[in-house]
């Protein structure tokens, strides 16, 4: 069986980001990622984190933006269901072992995020199904 070496768990060079994730929708801001001090105490925030929904994958993903890359990042103008674009988005895969089983977790990283539009209510089409529309 062939082996694929993935540097630092970065899958970005192996896939087409736009085709893999399609349109992304902002869901909510999460607690900032904090550095841990040597004594285990919480330190300063090192990254902002938020959840997005991938239209293509039909799943939620956590996105992280390092404050070292973008110290002025502000997510206060983003609302649930805003269509967004990740600037220089990258995909990372991590294996989390919980003693009984291991889980593969996919995380996204970017240097910034841009608002594209707002998701609107589904509009009925002739065959009875619905189609998501986007206001720009």
PyMOL commands that set and color helices and strands:
alter all, ss='L'
color gray80, all
select helices_A, chain A and resi 7-9+12-14+17-21
alter helices_A, ss='H'
color red, helices_A
select strands_A, chain A and resi 24-36+42-54+59-66+82-87+90-97+102-110+112-124+130-135
alter strands_A, ss='S'
color yellow, strands_A
deselect
rebuild
show_as cartoon
